[in-house]
Amino acid sequence: IEEKIVERAQQKLKLDAMVVQQGRLKDKDKVSTDEVMAAVRFGADTIFRSEDSTISDEDIDIILERGKAKTEELAKKLQDAEKGDMLDFRLDAGMSAQTFEGIDYGDRELRTQLKLMAADSMGKRERRAPPANYNPIMQPLKSMLVKNRKIKLPPTLRLPRMEDHHFFNRVRLEELAKLEFENYASLRETGELPPRAHINTVRSLLPPELAEEKNELLDEGFGFMSRSQFFLFVKSCTKFGREDLQNIATEMELPLDTATAYSKAFWEYGPTELKTAEWERSVTAIEKGEARLEKQKQQKALLKKFIDTFDDPRNEMTFANKGTVHFALEQDRALLCAVNKLGYGNWD
């Protein structure tokens, strides 16, 4: 144990000399003869003056020789282990952190073999295919190749940005847009394009029946609905129920006819237009809200039936159990009468 203490103390002194001192003790390198003798004789006078000591001169010589040999052995060990470089400095008492159960994991060849084994065991990396029913956002199509020519439509003739919650008939509108690109290219090639004011008025260059169909499909969609408004619609249905369109319209700050039309489109086209996960999440939230409302409705009916059994419920109402000690009987009566009159949740 003493040898390990001396070894670690020697290494710490070396570290202090390399990092902290950096030559600051140059003036103290030379020690006087008196200081050396004082260090050697420290405590020795008491030992030699002792009359009960059984140590002979031969024993002292043997001890000194043994200490000298140990000192030389320790100095040689430190000299072999040190290279004078901070990167090689160690205070681990000869123990390696990369050696476990006799195996040296610091060996480069061993580490290379382990990396190859780990790479083989990972398997092939594959990319998942997107869901087949995923409906991406359709951005406005500004240009298209028609007969190897890039044709750019005026803004009035382009389709709007169509997201899944807008509930456009996107498949049919894309077909009509392709026909309109072809008609526009043909009219421009023959120089028969109508004036821009006329195009802005009719909003289409298709034949009359197809132009009417396109405009009707665009009017059926809800391009003004943002994603946050869609979430508000689902939240309102959860809060009031899908049938309470008046409160839904008030919550969304929309006209009643607009909220009614959007609700009809949601329940009709939602299963096919919305992503499956989003549709299921929305319907689940709405159904939970409606179940809560139905439970409150039943509780209200039971409360009314209970209160109607008393001629004067504010003074005659009694309860089977005592209830909480925080409220008096009069307060419980007043609270139940108010809930029966105003409805559950109207605390204001």
Phi, psi and omega per residue, in radians:
I1 nan -0.727 -3.141
E2 -1.106 -0.618 3.130
E3 -1.133 -0.715 3.116
K4 -1.141 -0.669 3.125
I5 -1.121 -0.767 3.128
V6 -1.117 -0.717 -3.121
E7 -1.102 -0.824 -3.128
R8 -1.195 -0.604 3.085
A9 -1.134 -0.678 3.111
Q10 -1.115 -0.714 -3.140
Q11 -1.191 -0.667 3.107
K12 -1.156 -0.642 3.075
L13 -1.126 -0.659 3.115
K14 -1.159 -0.738 3.103
L15 -1.087 -0.727 3.103
D16 -1.093 -0.664 -3.137
A17 -1.206 -0.630 -3.096
M18 -1.369 -0.664 -2.986
V19 -1.745 -0.822 -2.978
V20 -1.546 -0.936 -2.954
Q21 -1.294 -0.916 3.134
Q22 0.887 0.842 3.040
G23 1.491 0.192 -3.113
R24 -1.299 -0.234 -3.111
L25 -1.797 0.418 -3.134
K26 -1.002 -0.655 -3.073
D27 -1.259 -0.298 -3.092
K28 -1.832 0.196 3.137
D29 -1.132 -0.640 -3.093
K30 -1.570 2.133 -3.141
V31 -1.884 2.398 -3.104
S32 -1.282 2.849 3.134
T33 -1.134 -0.663 3.128
D34 -1.103 -0.673 3.130
E35 -1.172 -0.673 3.102
V36 -1.129 -0.788 -3.137
M37 -1.125 -0.662 3.118
A38 -1.127 -0.656 3.119
A39 -1.215 -0.650 -3.123
V40 -1.233 -0.718 -3.070
R41 -1.489 0.055 -3.108
F42 -1.096 1.978 3.133
G43 1.419 -0.168 -3.080
A44 -1.320 -0.580 -3.107
D45 -1.059 -0.708 -3.134
T46 -1.118 -0.685 -3.122
I47 -1.160 -0.806 -3.078
F48 -1.258 -0.436 3.123
R49 -1.436 -0.126 -3.112
S50 -1.258 2.281 -3.122
E51 -1.473 -0.374 -3.097
D52 -1.545 0.011 -3.088
S53 -1.209 2.396 3.102
T54 -1.839 0.130 -3.107
I55 -1.429 2.218 3.124
S56 -1.689 3.007 3.105
D57 -1.114 -0.613 3.132
E58 -1.131 -0.678 3.110
D59 -1.112 -0.702 3.138
I60 -1.130 -0.701 3.117
D61 -1.100 -0.722 3.132
I62 -1.110 -0.759 3.128
I63 -1.090 -0.736 -3.140
L64 -1.136 -0.716 3.122
E65 -1.113 -0.740 3.127
R66 -1.121 -0.720 3.099
G67 -1.139 -0.651 3.104
K68 -1.118 -0.713 3.131
A69 -1.142 -0.743 3.122
K70 -1.109 -0.700 3.139
T71 -1.104 -0.768 3.113
E72 -1.122 -0.692 3.123
E73 -1.123 -0.769 3.130
L74 -1.141 -0.724 3.122
A75 -1.099 -0.722 3.121
K76 -1.134 -0.686 3.130
K77 -1.130 -0.769 3.109
L78 -1.129 -0.666 -3.136
Q79 -1.169 -0.647 3.126
D80 -1.267 -0.602 -3.069
A81 -1.388 -0.411 -3.066
E82 -1.743 2.516 3.065
K83 -2.079 0.047 3.138
G84 1.350 0.244 -3.097
D85 -2.012 2.423 -3.134
M86 -1.109 -0.535 -3.136
L87 -1.176 -0.408 -3.123
D88 -1.726 0.042 -3.075
F89 -1.270 2.293 -3.076
R90 -2.349 2.461 3.031
L91 -2.149 0.475 -3.070
D92 -1.650 0.167 3.120
A93 0.988 0.612 3.075
G94 1.504 0.025 -3.138
M95 -1.634 2.472 -3.134
S96 -1.866 2.301 3.123
A97 -1.280 -0.285 -3.125
Q98 -1.670 0.115 3.115
T99 -1.867 2.173 -3.121
F100 -2.417 2.139 -3.141
E101 0.940 0.730 3.067
G102 1.424 -0.016 -3.127
I103 -1.851 2.209 -3.140
D104 -1.585 1.788 -3.123
Y105 -1.419 0.025 3.029
G106 -1.428 -0.103 3.127
D107 -1.201 2.216 -3.080
R108 -1.083 -0.762 -3.122
E109 -1.122 -0.697 3.108
L110 -1.139 -0.726 3.133
R111 -1.141 -0.649 3.097
T112 -1.103 -0.757 3.114
Q113 -1.110 -0.688 3.119
L114 -1.151 -0.657 3.103
K115 -1.118 -0.730 3.123
L116 -1.132 -0.707 3.114
M117 -1.125 -0.701 3.129
A118 -1.160 -0.675 3.131
A119 -1.156 -0.650 3.137
D120 -1.211 -0.526 -3.089
S121 -1.454 -0.182 -3.117
M122 -1.281 -0.454 -3.115
G123 1.436 3.107 -3.100
K124 -1.405 2.371 3.122
R125 -1.531 2.158 -3.107
E126 -2.156 2.562 3.103
R127 -1.681 2.285 3.134
R128 -1.244 2.448 3.082
A129 -1.322 2.529 3.113
P130 -1.144 2.700 3.112
P131 -1.008 2.483 -3.095
A132 -1.204 -0.449 -3.077
N133 -1.697 0.268 -3.118
Y134 -1.337 2.255 -3.129
N135 -1.908 1.804 -3.127
P136 -1.281 2.938 3.066
I137 -1.312 2.243 3.118
M138 -1.609 1.953 3.112
Q139 -1.366 2.714 3.109
P140 -1.039 2.277 -3.137
L141 -1.531 1.926 -3.060
K142 -1.540 -0.551 -3.076
S143 -2.509 2.820 -3.133
M144 -2.725 2.609 3.080
L145 -1.453 2.090 3.088
V146 -2.170 2.012 -3.094
K147 0.964 0.803 3.107
N148 1.114 0.372 3.092
R149 -2.180 2.360 -3.140
K150 -1.437 2.028 -3.109
I151 -1.887 2.266 3.131
K152 -1.927 2.143 -3.109
L153 -1.445 2.609 2.992
P154 -1.112 2.672 -3.110
P155 -0.976 -0.566 -3.094
T156 -1.151 -0.537 -3.086
L157 -1.558 -0.150 -3.101
R158 -1.367 2.639 3.054
L159 -1.317 2.603 3.120
P160 -1.336 2.983 3.012
R161 -1.140 2.195 -3.038
M162 -2.112 1.932 3.060
E163 -1.742 2.894 -3.034
D164 -1.104 -0.598 -3.105
H165 -1.415 0.001 3.044
H166 -1.408 -0.365 3.084
F167 1.034 0.747 2.950
F168 -1.381 2.697 2.950
N169 -1.447 1.404 -2.943
R170 -1.206 -0.581 -3.120
V171 -1.111 -0.861 -3.129
R172 -1.187 -0.662 3.127
L173 -1.138 -0.612 3.088
E174 -1.154 -0.656 3.099
E175 -1.133 -0.779 3.121
L176 -1.156 -0.616 3.117
A177 -1.135 -0.667 3.111
K178 -1.119 -0.737 3.090
L179 -1.107 -0.645 -3.131
E180 -1.197 -0.644 3.044
F181 -1.039 -0.767 -3.120
E182 -1.151 -0.736 3.111
N183 -1.120 -0.724 3.141
Y184 -1.113 -0.734 3.130
A185 -1.135 -0.703 -3.134
S186 -1.169 -0.769 -3.141
L187 -1.168 -0.624 3.130
R188 -1.243 -0.593 -3.140
E189 -1.214 -0.607 3.136
T190 -1.576 -0.047 3.136
G191 1.278 0.463 -3.097
E192 -1.918 0.358 3.114
L193 -1.123 2.293 3.095
P194 -1.221 2.901 3.118
P195 -1.068 2.702 -3.105
R196 -1.100 -0.600 3.119
A197 -1.093 -0.683 3.128
H198 -1.173 -0.693 3.123
I199 -1.112 -0.704 3.130
N200 -1.165 -0.460 -3.132
T201 -1.394 -0.871 -3.062
V202 -1.421 -0.386 3.104
R203 1.068 0.344 3.116
S204 -2.920 2.629 3.037
L205 -1.993 0.273 3.116
L206 -1.422 2.891 2.997
P207 -0.974 2.733 -3.004
P208 -0.938 -0.763 -3.092
E209 -1.206 -0.647 3.112
L210 -1.291 -0.615 3.097
A211 -1.130 -0.684 3.105
E212 -1.151 -0.697 3.110
E213 -1.105 -0.737 -3.137
K214 -1.090 -0.811 -3.115
N215 -1.135 -0.616 3.105
E216 -1.175 -0.719 3.115
L217 -1.135 -0.649 3.109
L218 -1.185 -0.635 3.136
D219 -1.268 -0.433 3.135
E220 -1.289 -0.431 -3.131
G221 -1.340 3.002 -3.105
F222 -2.188 1.128 -3.108
G223 -1.152 -0.325 -3.131
F224 -1.388 -0.202 -3.090
M225 -1.395 2.073 3.072
S226 -1.447 2.974 3.119
R227 -1.128 -0.658 3.114
S228 -1.154 -0.616 3.093
Q229 -1.191 -0.604 3.068
F230 -1.095 -0.788 3.099
F231 -1.101 -0.630 3.101
L232 -1.150 -0.625 3.093
F233 -1.097 -0.810 3.120
V234 -1.088 -0.743 3.128
K235 -1.105 -0.677 3.140
S236 -1.190 -0.701 3.071
C237 -1.095 -0.629 3.100
T238 -1.185 -0.619 -3.077
K239 -1.373 -0.728 -3.032
F240 -1.925 -0.246 -3.020
G241 1.634 2.616 -3.043
R242 -1.171 -0.381 -3.090
E243 -1.494 -0.323 -3.098
D244 -1.504 1.269 -3.054
L245 -1.223 -0.497 -3.141
Q246 -1.114 -0.839 3.112
N247 -1.188 -0.595 3.090
I248 -1.107 -0.784 3.119
A249 -1.101 -0.711 3.123
T250 -1.127 -0.741 3.140
E251 -1.109 -0.658 -3.106
M252 -1.542 -0.101 -3.104
E253 1.018 0.835 3.121
L254 -2.160 2.719 3.005
P255 -1.094 2.668 -3.080
L256 -1.083 -0.704 -3.120
D257 -1.177 -0.601 3.099
T258 -1.193 -0.785 3.110
A259 -1.108 -0.646 3.118
T260 -1.145 -0.767 3.139
A261 -1.144 -0.685 -3.138
Y262 -1.210 -0.671 3.101
S263 -1.094 -0.714 3.107
K264 -1.108 -0.742 3.122
A265 -1.174 -0.637 -3.137
F266 -1.065 -0.858 -3.083
W267 -1.335 -0.366 -3.139
E268 -1.539 -0.764 -3.049
Y269 -1.862 -0.150 -3.126
G270 -0.982 -0.770 -3.115
P271 -1.057 -0.475 -3.102
T272 -1.786 -0.531 -3.070
E273 -1.533 -0.683 -3.130
L274 -1.406 2.717 3.024
K275 -1.093 2.564 -3.042
T276 -1.011 -0.795 -3.117
A277 -1.102 -0.721 -3.122
E278 -1.206 -0.686 3.114
W279 -1.108 -0.825 -3.130
E280 -1.124 -0.692 3.121
R281 -1.122 -0.736 -3.124
S282 -1.160 -0.815 -3.118
V283 -1.125 -0.693 3.124
T284 -1.080 -0.756 3.125
A285 -1.110 -0.731 -3.129
I286 -1.158 -0.739 3.139
E287 -1.126 -0.678 3.078
K288 -1.105 -0.739 3.107
G289 -1.102 -0.728 3.126
E290 -1.163 -0.628 3.081
A291 -1.125 -0.667 3.096
R292 -1.149 -0.709 3.119
L293 -1.146 -0.671 3.122
E294 -1.144 -0.667 3.101
K295 -1.133 -0.726 3.104
Q296 -1.128 -0.613 3.114
K297 -1.133 -0.754 3.106
Q298 -1.137 -0.716 3.125
Q299 -1.123 -0.649 3.114
K300 -1.136 -0.705 3.118
A301 -1.131 -0.717 3.112
L302 -1.155 -0.675 3.122
L303 -1.124 -0.736 3.127
K304 -1.111 -0.712 3.125
K305 -1.111 -0.665 3.135
F306 -1.188 -0.785 -3.101
I307 -1.186 -0.585 -3.128
D308 -1.181 -0.211 3.104
T309 -1.324 -0.160 -3.134
F310 -1.958 2.440 3.072
D311 -1.249 -0.716 3.127
D312 -2.270 1.443 -3.032
P313 -1.087 -0.511 -3.125
R314 -1.148 -0.381 -3.112
N315 -2.096 -0.353 -3.032
E316 -1.897 -0.210 -3.036
M317 -1.127 2.286 3.107
T318 -2.229 2.799 -3.083
F319 -2.218 2.630 -3.117
A320 -1.212 -0.666 3.122
N321 -1.924 2.809 -3.072
K322 -1.256 -0.555 3.139
G323 1.402 -2.867 -3.084
T324 -1.310 2.659 -3.140
V325 -1.481 -0.086 -3.080
H326 -1.409 -0.304 -3.093
F327 -2.167 2.497 3.088
A328 -1.429 2.883 -3.134
L329 -1.049 -0.666 -3.141
E330 -1.129 -0.651 3.120
Q331 -1.182 -0.707 3.089
D332 -1.080 -0.738 3.114
R333 -1.091 -0.795 -3.123
A334 -1.114 -0.690 -3.129
L335 -1.139 -0.804 -3.127
L336 -1.163 -0.665 3.094
C337 -1.131 -0.672 3.124
A338 -1.187 -0.712 3.107
V339 -1.121 -0.685 3.116
N340 -1.146 -0.560 -3.102
K341 -1.476 -0.751 -3.019
L342 -1.750 -0.338 -3.123
G343 1.728 2.653 -3.119
Y344 -1.241 2.348 3.110
G345 1.709 -0.249 3.116
N346 -1.553 1.177 -3.038
W347 -1.319 -0.387 -3.134
D348 -1.316 nan nan
